[in-house]
Amino acid sequence: MNPPRPVQFEDLDDDILIYITSFALHPSLTQVKLFNLSRRPRNVFKPARFYHIQWAPRDTDFPPQDLFPYIHALSLAPDMYTTYKAFDHADIVDQLRQNLPFLPNLETFFLSPLIEGGLWTELVEALAAAPKLINLCIHSPCGPASEACHLSLPHPKRNRLGRSRLLSSCHTTLEHVELPGKLFFGSFDVTVDSTALRNLEVTGFWPDVIHPDATRMSRKMSLKVVRSPKINSTEDLATEELMLASIAQKHSLLERVTVNRLWNHEDEVLENLWDPIPRFRLFLSNLHHLKVFDFNLDDPERYLEFRFTERGGPGFWDYVERLEKLALDVIGLCPSPKIQEVAMFHDLSGDPWERWAVLRFRDGTPKLDSIFM
C-alpha cells in the first residue's frame, strides 16, 4: 500500500492559502512574490498582484481590460526604462477618459513627482470619469516635497484653476484632502457641495486674513484635521494663538481636531513658554460640536528620549498617567456634550496614541476611561 501523498502548498483551498499568507510580515508583498510560482498561485493571488498598477505611458500600454476589476490604485509614472518616446499628454488624457469609467474599484490615483509639467488641466478633467475615486495623491514638482500627500498642491500662484477644478470634478466621491493652510481658500468652489468629504487636513498655520468664503466653507465641512508646524520663535507662538482663535471663530462646526504641535526645545527664549494647556483649553471651549480631539503636544519630558517599545515597559505607565492628567486639563472647559474621545501622543512603537473615552460625572465634570486599540 502506497503511503498517502503529502499535502502540498498548492493543494490547499484558496481561502486557506490567503489565510496562511496573512500572517506574513507583509502579506500583500508575500502574495505578489508567490504569484509567479505557478498557475494556481497566479489565480489565487491575482487580486493582490494587480491591486496597485503603475502605468508608464512611454513604456507600456494601458492595463488590459481583464485586469480592470482588480485595480484599486493607479499610478501615472514616468518612463521606467531608457526611452526617447515623447511624453504625450493628450494621448494619456484620451486613454484615461476611455478607460477610467470601466475601473469599478479604482479608489486611489497617484501622480508621480517626476511627470513632465506636473498636474495639468486636462488630466484634472479626465479624473472625473473614475466612478469611485476617493483618494488623490498628486505629487506635483511645482511644490515642496513636504506638501506631497493625499492631495498635495503646488504654489498658490500656479495651478489654482487646476486645484479648484480638481476638487470640484471629484466632489461626489472625494473623501480625503490634505493641503497647506495657505492654499485652503481658493482651492474649493464654495458653490459645490462636497458631500463625500470626511477628512480635510490643513497643514501649516491658518491664513491670518479673514476670507469671504470662510463662513460658507465651515457650514459645508464639519470634520477637519488641523496640523501645526514647529514653533521656533515667540512670533510662531503668537501666530498659533491667532490661528486657534481664527479656527474656532470660522469653523465652529468642527467635530474632530488633530493637532501635532511641534516645539523647538533647544531655544532658550522658548524654554518656559511651552505649556499648551491654557490656549488649547480656550480653543476647545469654543467648539460646541467637537466629538474627538487628538493631541501631540511634543512634551519636553520626552525630548531626546527613546520611544517606548512596549506597553508596560520602563516608565510607560507613569507617562500615561501624566498624559491623562493633561488630557483632562485640556478638555476641562469643552462645552460639547458630543465629545466622545480624547487621545494623547506617547510615541509607542506601532501604536503612538493613548486614547480614552470621555465620560462625565453627574455634575458634568469629565472623566476618562482607557480605550486600548
C-alpha positions as CSV (number, residue, x, y, z in Angstrom):
1,M,0.0,0.0,0.0
2,N,1.4,3.3,-1.1
3,P,1.7,6.0,1.6
4,P,-0.7,8.9,1.1
5,R,0.8,11.8,-0.9
6,P,1.8,14.6,1.3
7,V,-0.4,17.7,1.1
8,Q,1.4,20.4,-0.9
9,F,1.0,24.1,-0.7
10,E,-0.9,24.2,-3.9
11,D,-3.3,21.6,-2.8
12,L,-4.8,23.9,-0.1
13,D,-8.1,25.7,-0.7
14,D,-7.9,29.3,-1.9
15,D,-9.2,30.7,1.4
16,I,-6.5,28.7,3.3
17,L,-3.7,30.0,1.1
18,I,-4.8,33.5,1.6
19,Y,-5.2,32.9,5.3
20,I,-1.7,31.5,5.7
21,T,-0.1,34.4,3.9
22,S,-2.0,36.9,6.0
23,F,0.4,36.0,8.8
24,A,3.5,37.2,6.8
25,L,5.2,40.4,7.9
26,H,4.0,42.0,4.6
27,P,1.0,39.8,3.4
28,S,0.4,41.6,0.1
29,L,4.1,41.6,-0.8
30,T,4.3,37.9,0.0
31,Q,1.3,37.1,-2.2
32,V,2.8,39.1,-5.0
33,K,6.0,37.0,-4.7
34,L,4.1,33.8,-4.7
35,F,2.2,34.9,-7.8
36,N,4.8,33.7,-10.2
37,L,5.3,30.2,-8.8
38,S,2.7,28.5,-11.0
39,R,-0.8,28.9,-12.5
40,R,-2.5,28.1,-9.2
41,P,-0.9,30.9,-7.1
42,R,-1.4,33.2,-10.1
43,N,-5.2,32.7,-9.9
44,V,-5.4,32.9,-6.1
45,F,-3.2,36.0,-5.7
46,K,-4.3,37.9,-8.8
47,P,-6.2,40.5,-6.7
48,A,-3.1,41.2,-4.6
49,R,-0.8,41.3,-7.6
50,F,-2.9,43.8,-9.5
51,Y,-4.3,45.8,-6.6
52,H,-1.9,48.7,-7.4
53,I,-0.8,49.2,-11.1
54,Q,2.0,51.5,-12.1
55,W,1.4,52.8,-15.7
56,A,4.3,54.4,-17.5
57,P,2.8,55.5,-20.8
58,R,6.1,56.0,-22.6
59,D,7.0,52.3,-22.0
60,T,3.8,50.3,-21.6
61,D,0.2,50.2,-22.8
62,F,-2.7,50.9,-20.5
63,P,-3.5,47.8,-18.4
64,P,-5.7,45.2,-20.3
65,Q,-9.4,45.1,-19.6
66,D,-9.3,41.7,-17.9
67,L,-7.4,43.3,-15.0
68,F,-9.8,46.2,-14.5
69,P,-11.8,44.6,-11.7
70,Y,-8.6,44.1,-9.6
71,I,-7.2,47.6,-9.9
72,H,-7.8,49.7,-6.7
73,A,-4.9,52.1,-7.2
74,L,-3.3,53.5,-10.3
75,S,0.0,55.4,-10.6
76,L,0.9,57.6,-13.5
77,A,4.6,57.3,-13.7
78,P,7.4,58.5,-15.9
79,D,9.3,56.1,-18.1
80,M,10.8,53.1,-16.2
81,Y,13.3,52.3,-19.0
82,T,15.6,54.2,-21.2
83,T,13.3,55.6,-23.9
84,Y,13.2,58.5,-26.4
85,K,9.5,58.4,-26.8
86,A,7.8,61.8,-26.2
87,F,5.6,62.2,-23.2
88,D,2.2,62.7,-24.9
89,H,-0.1,64.5,-22.5
90,A,-3.0,64.5,-24.9
91,D,-2.8,60.7,-25.6
92,I,-2.6,60.0,-21.8
93,V,-5.7,62.0,-21.2
94,D,-7.5,60.2,-24.0
95,Q,-6.6,56.8,-22.6
96,L,-7.8,57.8,-19.1
97,R,-11.1,59.2,-20.4
98,Q,-11.7,55.9,-22.3
99,N,-10.7,53.6,-19.5
100,L,-11.4,55.2,-16.1
101,P,-15.2,54.7,-16.4
102,F,-14.7,51.0,-16.6
103,L,-12.4,50.7,-13.5
104,P,-15.2,49.8,-11.0
105,N,-12.9,49.5,-7.9
106,L,-10.4,52.3,-8.6
107,E,-10.1,54.4,-5.4
108,T,-6.7,56.0,-5.5
109,F,-4.8,57.8,-8.2
110,F,-1.1,58.8,-7.9
111,L,0.7,61.3,-10.0
112,S,4.5,60.8,-9.8
113,P,6.6,63.9,-8.9
114,L,8.7,63.2,-12.0
115,I,5.9,63.7,-14.5
116,E,6.8,66.4,-17.0
117,G,4.9,69.6,-16.1
118,G,3.2,68.0,-13.1
119,L,-0.6,68.3,-12.8
120,W,-2.3,69.7,-16.0
121,T,-5.9,70.8,-16.5
122,E,-7.0,68.1,-19.0
123,L,-5.8,65.4,-16.5
124,V,-7.9,67.0,-13.8
125,E,-10.9,66.8,-16.1
126,A,-10.2,63.2,-17.1
127,L,-10.1,62.0,-13.5
128,A,-13.7,63.0,-13.0
129,A,-14.5,59.9,-15.2
130,A,-13.5,57.5,-12.4
131,P,-16.7,56.4,-10.7
132,K,-15.3,55.6,-7.2
133,L,-12.2,57.7,-6.9
134,I,-11.8,58.8,-3.3
135,N,-8.1,59.4,-2.8
136,L,-5.8,61.7,-4.9
137,C,-2.1,61.6,-4.3
138,I,-0.9,64.4,-6.5
139,H,2.9,64.8,-6.1
140,S,3.5,67.8,-8.3
141,P,7.0,69.0,-9.0
142,C,5.8,72.6,-8.5
143,G,5.5,72.3,-4.8
144,P,7.8,71.3,-1.9
145,A,8.1,67.6,-1.1
146,S,6.6,68.2,2.4
147,E,3.4,69.2,0.8
148,A,3.0,66.0,-1.2
149,C,0.4,63.8,0.4
150,H,-3.1,62.7,-0.2
151,L,-3.7,65.9,-2.1
152,S,-0.5,68.0,-2.4
153,L,-0.9,71.3,-4.1
154,P,1.7,73.5,-5.8
155,H,2.5,77.1,-5.2
156,P,-0.7,79.3,-4.8
157,K,0.1,81.3,-7.9
158,R,0.3,78.3,-10.1
159,N,-2.4,75.8,-10.9
160,R,-5.1,77.5,-8.8
161,L,-7.6,76.7,-11.6
162,G,-6.3,73.1,-11.6
163,R,-6.8,72.8,-7.8
164,S,-10.3,74.2,-7.8
165,R,-11.4,72.2,-10.8
166,L,-9.8,69.0,-9.5
167,L,-11.6,69.2,-6.2
168,S,-14.9,70.2,-7.9
169,S,-14.8,67.5,-10.5
170,C,-14.4,64.8,-7.8
171,H,-16.6,66.3,-5.2
172,T,-19.1,63.5,-5.2
173,T,-16.6,60.8,-4.3
174,L,-13.5,62.5,-2.8
175,E,-13.2,61.6,0.9
176,H,-9.8,62.9,2.0
177,V,-7.9,66.0,1.1
178,E,-4.6,67.3,2.5
179,L,-3.3,70.7,1.6
180,P,-1.2,73.6,3.1
181,G,-3.2,76.1,5.1
182,K,-2.2,79.0,2.8
183,L,-3.9,77.2,-0.1
184,F,-7.2,76.3,1.7
185,F,-9.2,79.3,0.5
186,G,-9.3,79.4,-3.3
187,S,-8.9,75.7,-3.7
188,F,-12.6,75.0,-3.0
189,D,-15.6,76.1,-5.0
190,V,-18.0,77.0,-2.2
191,T,-20.9,76.7,-4.6
192,V,-20.2,72.9,-4.9
193,D,-21.4,70.7,-2.0
194,S,-18.6,68.2,-1.3
195,T,-20.9,65.6,0.1
196,A,-18.4,62.8,0.4
197,L,-15.6,64.8,2.1
198,R,-14.9,63.4,5.5
199,N,-11.3,64.4,6.2
200,L,-9.7,67.7,5.4
201,E,-6.2,68.0,6.7
202,V,-4.8,71.5,6.7
203,T,-1.0,71.6,7.1
204,G,0.6,74.7,8.5
205,F,-0.6,77.9,10.0
206,W,-4.0,79.1,9.1
207,P,-4.2,82.3,6.9
208,D,-4.4,85.4,9.1
209,V,-6.6,87.3,6.7
210,I,-10.4,86.5,7.1
211,H,-11.5,85.2,3.7
212,P,-15.1,85.8,2.5
213,D,-15.5,82.0,1.9
214,A,-14.8,81.1,5.5
215,T,-18.3,81.1,6.9
216,R,-19.7,79.2,3.9
217,M,-17.0,76.6,4.0
218,S,-17.5,75.9,7.7
219,R,-21.1,75.1,7.0
220,K,-20.1,72.6,4.3
221,M,-17.4,70.7,6.2
222,S,-17.9,69.7,9.8
223,L,-15.0,67.3,10.0
224,K,-11.5,68.6,9.8
225,V,-8.0,67.7,10.9
226,V,-5.6,70.6,11.6
227,R,-1.9,70.3,11.9
228,S,0.6,73.0,13.2
229,P,4.2,73.4,12.1
230,K,7.1,73.5,14.5
231,I,7.2,76.5,16.8
232,N,10.7,78.0,16.6
233,S,10.1,81.5,18.0
234,T,7.8,83.8,20.0
235,E,6.4,85.0,16.7
236,D,5.4,81.5,15.8
237,L,3.8,81.2,19.3
238,A,1.7,84.4,18.7
239,T,0.7,83.1,15.2
240,E,-0.5,79.9,16.8
241,E,-2.7,81.8,19.2
242,L,-4.2,83.8,16.3
243,M,-4.7,80.6,14.3
244,L,-6.6,78.9,17.1
245,A,-8.9,81.9,17.5
246,S,-9.5,82.0,13.8
247,I,-10.4,78.4,13.5
248,A,-12.7,78.5,16.5
249,Q,-14.5,81.6,15.1
250,K,-14.8,80.5,11.5
251,H,-15.3,76.7,11.9
252,S,-17.4,76.2,15.0
253,L,-18.9,73.0,13.5
254,L,-15.7,71.1,13.8
255,E,-16.3,67.5,15.0
256,R,-12.7,66.2,15.0
257,V,-9.5,68.0,15.6
258,T,-6.0,66.5,15.5
259,V,-3.1,68.8,16.4
260,N,0.6,67.9,16.1
261,R,2.2,70.8,18.0
262,L,5.9,70.6,17.4
263,W,8.2,72.6,19.6
264,N,11.9,73.8,19.4
265,H,13.1,72.6,22.8
266,E,16.6,73.9,22.3
267,D,15.6,77.6,22.0
268,E,16.4,79.3,25.3
269,V,13.8,82.0,24.7
270,L,11.0,79.4,24.4
271,E,12.3,77.4,27.4
272,N,9.5,78.4,29.8
273,L,6.7,79.1,27.3
274,W,5.8,75.5,26.2
275,D,2.7,75.0,28.3
276,P,-0.1,74.4,25.6
277,I,-3.0,73.7,28.0
278,P,-4.4,77.2,28.7
279,R,-4.7,78.2,25.0
280,F,-5.9,74.8,23.8
281,R,-8.4,74.7,26.6
282,L,-9.8,78.0,25.5
283,F,-9.7,76.8,21.9
284,L,-11.8,73.7,22.7
285,S,-14.2,75.7,24.8
286,N,-15.5,77.4,21.6
287,L,-16.1,74.1,19.7
288,H,-19.7,73.1,20.6
289,H,-19.8,70.2,18.2
290,L,-16.5,68.5,19.0
291,K,-16.5,64.7,19.2
292,V,-12.8,63.7,19.0
293,F,-9.7,65.5,20.0
294,D,-6.2,64.1,19.3
295,F,-3.2,66.0,20.7
296,N,0.5,65.6,20.2
297,L,1.9,68.3,22.4
298,D,5.6,67.5,21.9
299,D,6.2,67.1,25.6
300,P,9.6,68.4,26.8
301,E,9.7,65.4,29.3
302,R,10.1,63.1,26.3
303,Y,12.6,65.3,24.3
304,L,15.6,63.2,23.3
305,E,14.2,60.1,25.0
306,F,14.0,56.8,23.1
307,R,10.5,55.9,22.0
308,F,8.6,53.4,24.1
309,T,8.9,49.9,22.6
310,E,6.1,48.1,24.6
311,R,3.1,48.9,26.7
312,G,4.1,48.4,30.3
313,G,7.8,49.0,29.6
314,P,10.0,51.1,31.9
315,G,8.3,54.5,32.6
316,F,5.4,53.8,30.3
317,W,2.5,53.8,32.8
318,D,3.9,56.8,34.7
319,Y,4.0,58.8,31.5
320,V,0.4,57.6,30.5
321,E,-0.7,58.9,33.9
322,R,0.8,62.3,33.1
323,L,-0.9,62.4,29.7
324,E,-4.2,61.5,31.3
325,K,-3.9,64.5,33.6
326,L,-3.0,66.8,30.7
327,A,-5.9,65.4,28.7
328,L,-8.4,66.1,31.5
329,D,-7.0,69.6,31.8
330,V,-7.3,70.4,28.1
331,I,-10.9,69.2,27.7
332,G,-12.0,70.6,31.1
333,L,-13.9,73.6,29.6
334,C,-15.1,71.9,26.4
335,P,-18.8,72.6,26.3
336,S,-19.6,70.0,23.7
337,P,-21.9,67.3,25.1
338,K,-21.0,65.2,22.0
339,I,-17.3,64.8,22.8
340,Q,-16.6,61.1,22.9
341,E,-12.8,60.6,22.7
342,V,-9.5,62.3,23.5
343,A,-6.1,60.9,22.6
344,M,-2.6,61.9,23.5
345,F,0.6,61.1,21.7
346,H,3.1,58.9,23.6
347,D,5.2,57.6,20.7
348,L,4.8,53.9,21.4
349,S,6.3,51.9,18.5
350,G,3.4,50.8,16.3
351,D,0.7,52.4,18.3
352,P,1.7,56.0,19.2
353,W,-1.6,57.2,20.7
354,E,-3.2,56.7,24.1
355,R,-6.9,57.0,23.7
356,W,-9.7,57.5,26.3
357,A,-13.5,57.6,26.1
358,V,-14.8,60.8,27.7
359,L,-17.4,60.1,30.4
360,R,-19.0,62.6,32.8
361,F,-19.9,62.6,36.4
362,R,-23.4,63.8,37.4
363,D,-22.2,67.4,37.8
364,G,-20.8,67.3,34.2
365,T,-17.1,67.0,35.2
366,P,-15.3,64.9,32.6
367,K,-13.6,61.7,33.5
368,L,-11.6,59.4,31.2
369,D,-11.9,55.6,30.6
370,S,-9.0,54.0,28.7
371,I,-9.6,52.6,25.3
372,F,-6.9,50.1,24.3
373,M,-7.0,49.9,20.5
